Amino acid sequence: MKSIIKIAWRNLLRYTRRTLLTASLIAVGVAMVIVFGGVGNSFKSEVIGILTNSNLGDIQIHKKGYVGSIDNLPLDISIPEKGLKKIESLLDNNPEIKAYSPRIRFGAMASNYVQTTGMRFTAVYPEKESKTCPSLVERIKEGNSNPESFVSPGSIVIPLNISTGMNLKLGDNIVLVATNKDGSVNGMTFKISGISENILGPQGKDGYIHIDDAKSLLRIENGEITEIAIKLNNFNKLSSIYAGLKNELKNIQGETTAKPMFEIHTWEELSPFASISKIVTLLIMVVRLVLISIVLISILNVMMMSVYERIGEIGTIASIGTLPSKILALFLTEGLSLGFFSAIAGSIIGIIIILFINLVKLKFKFGMMEISLAPQIPTAEVFFALVIVVIISALASLQPAFKASKMEPVEALRHV
Amino acid sequence: MELVVLDNVKKSYVTGEVLTPALKGISISIESGKFVSFVGPSGSGKTTLLNLIGCLDKPTEGKVLVANTEISQMDRKTSAKFRGDNIGFIFQNFNLIPILTVYENVEYPLIMVQNVPTEKRKQRINDLLEKVGMIDQQNKYPAQLSGGQKQRVAVARALVTEPKLVLADEPTANLDHATAYKVIGLMHEMKKKFDTTFIFATHDQKIVGEAEILYTLEDGLITQKQENKKPGEVSK
C-alpha cells in the first residue's frame, strides 16, 4: 500500500499545475461549505437565540384555536385557571423544563394625552418571564432592567419607537385603553419604568406590563391567561420534549367535549423567521451540492485525462505482471489523495476565515435586530466536507480506474 | 528441456469486416537457456508472436505452452500473475516509468508484482544494477538517461524477477549501432549468468548474428530456422 501511495503521489506531482488547479478548486469549495455553514448556522442560532430568549420562549402552550387567531390576540380563547394548574403541575414535574411564564397578551390603545397609538402588550410575572426569556431585560436600554422587577404593578415598559414617536420618557404617564373579552372598554394609567429596543412583534410596538395590572385592565377576575411560554434546559432536545409534552397535553381534555383543550407549538411554528432559517439551511445544502459537483467533475476530469495520457504506461505495468486490482488501486489512490488533501487544505482555509470573522466581529442589522456574527468552527460541517469529498473522489475515480484496470496490455502498449 | 512450445498457432485480426491473418500456423519449440531471435520485415508477425508467447494476447487457433503451462486461454488475472512470475519484457521504447528513479523502476516488479522482502529486494536490485553498469545512476530519472542507459535499466527490470523467459521486442530499434551491440552483449551476458531464455524480435540485420537460433518470419509463417554456432561474436 505504501508503494501504491508513493506512486500515486508522484503521478499527481507529475502534472503539478493541473493538480494544483484542481486541488485549489476543491479546497475553495470545501472552504465555502465550512464558512457558509459556520456563518449560516451562527446567523440562525443568533436570531433564534434573540427570538426565543427575549420573547417567544422555546415552546408555547395555548387554548386550542388560539394560534389560528393569534394576530387578533383574542381574549376569549384563554387558558382557564383549572387548566393552567394542570399544565403547571405537568411542567413542574418535567426535568427538561427550565422555566415557564404564564402570560396575557392583548391589544390596547396607548395615549400620552396628546397622541394615541395601537400597541400590543404582554402581561407577565417579571421573575418568571426573566427566567423564561433571560435576554428580555438585556434589551431594556433605559430604566429598570432588574430581572425580578422590571415591571411592577402600575409600571410599563415601552419600546423605543413608541417612546421616540410619542415623545415619552422614563417616569412619564401613559394611558392604556383596552377592550375585554365581553366587549366593554376600560382604561388605566401607567408610569413608564423602562424603554426597550424595538425587536418584538409587528412594527416593534410591543410593550410589557405586570400580569396583575392586565387582570385589572381587562377585568379578568379568575386566573385566566392566554399563553404559557416555556424555556428548556437543552434547546437541542426541542423536538423530543415538544413531542412528549404534546402527548401529555392530549390527556387534558375538556369536560364537555372530551377533546384535547390545549395546543402546543415550538418557536418555529410561531415565528416567521423559521422560514428564513429553513432557507438558510437550504442554501447550506445548495453550497454542499455545489461542492459535490465541483469535486465530482474536477476529479473525474483529472482522472480521465490521467488514464488517457498514461495508456502506454498502463500497458507496461500490466505486461510486467501488475494485477488489474493493483492498477485499479493505483488510480483510486490517486483520486482519493487528490480529494482528501484538497479537502484538508480547504478545511484549514475555511477554519482560518471563520477565526478571522470571529476576530473582527461582523455586525449587521437584520430587521430590527442587531446581529453579531460569531461563527463557531462547524465541526460537523468540517467532518461532512472531508467525508463527502473522500466519497465523491472515490466515486469519480472509480470509472477511470476501472477503465485502466480493464485495459488489454497488448492494446495499451500499441497506443501512441 | 522445452520452455516454449507453439502448436499450429494462428492469429487473425478483424478490422471492420476484413479478416487479416497475422500468423498462419506456427509450430516451434524453444529450449530453455537459449538466445533466440525472430527476424523478418515489418508486418511479418514478429511482434504478434512475441505477444502470444508473452501471454499478452490469445491465439485464434492453436496452443501456446510456456514452462509447461498452457497460456492460450488464461483469464486476465491469471495471465498477469503468470507474466509476473515467469516472463520479463524489454520494449523498443524502453517503457520505463518516468516518475520512478532507475532504482525504483527496477524495484517496481519486486514490490508491485512479486512482493519480495526488503533486504532480498535491495540485494537483488543492487546486484543487477551493478551488472548492467547503472549502479552510479540509480537515483536518476529516465528523462536524465541516454537511450542505451534506459535500455540497460529495462534489461535489469526484466531480469530482476528472475524470470524463466525474457521477451524483447525490437530492443535495439531506438539505439545507435554501438549502443545496440552493447545492449545485445549485455543480454548475452545476463543470459549466461542467470541461465535465462531470451527471445527477441528484430528486423535489424546487423544484430541477428547475435542469436543462437534464428527464425525467419515472412507473411505470418516461419520460413527458415538457422542455428548460429558462434553467437555474440559481433558484440564482443
Chai-1 contact restraints between the chains, C-beta under 6 A:
chainA,res_idxA,chainB,res_idxB,connection_type,confidence,min_distance_angstrom,max_distance_angstrom,comment,restraint_id
A,S3,B,I111,contact,1.0,0.0,6.0,A-B,restraint_1
A,R10,B,I99,contact,1.0,0.0,6.0,A-B,restraint_2
A,N11,B,I99,contact,1.0,0.0,6.0,A-B,restraint_3
A,R14,B,I99,contact,1.0,0.0,6.0,A-B,restraint_4
A,T316,B,N95,contact,1.0,0.0,6.0,A-B,restraint_5
A,S319,B,L56,contact,1.0,0.0,6.0,A-B,restraint_6
A,S319,B,F89,contact,1.0,0.0,6.0,A-B,restraint_7
A,I320,B,F89,contact,1.0,0.0,6.0,A-B,restraint_8
A,I320,B,P109,contact,1.0,0.0,6.0,A-B,restraint_9
A,G321,B,A80,contact,1.0,0.0,6.0,A-B,restraint_10
A,G321,B,R83,contact,1.0,0.0,6.0,A-B,restraint_11
A,G321,B,G84,contact,1.0,0.0,6.0,A-B,restraint_12
A,G321,B,V113,contact,1.0,0.0,6.0,A-B,restraint_13
A,T322,B,M112,contact,1.0,0.0,6.0,A-B,restraint_14
A,T322,B,V113,contact,1.0,0.0,6.0,A-B,restraint_15
A,L323,B,A80,contact,1.0,0.0,6.0,A-B,restraint_16
A,P324,B,R76,contact,1.0,0.0,6.0,A-B,restraint_17
A,K326,B,M112,contact,1.0,0.0,6.0,A-B,restraint_18
A,P409,B,L56,contact,1.0,0.0,6.0,A-B,restraint_19
A,V410,B,N51,contact,1.0,0.0,6.0,A-B,restraint_20
A,V410,B,L56,contact,1.0,0.0,6.0,A-B,restraint_21
A,V410,B,D57,contact,1.0,0.0,6.0,A-B,restraint_22
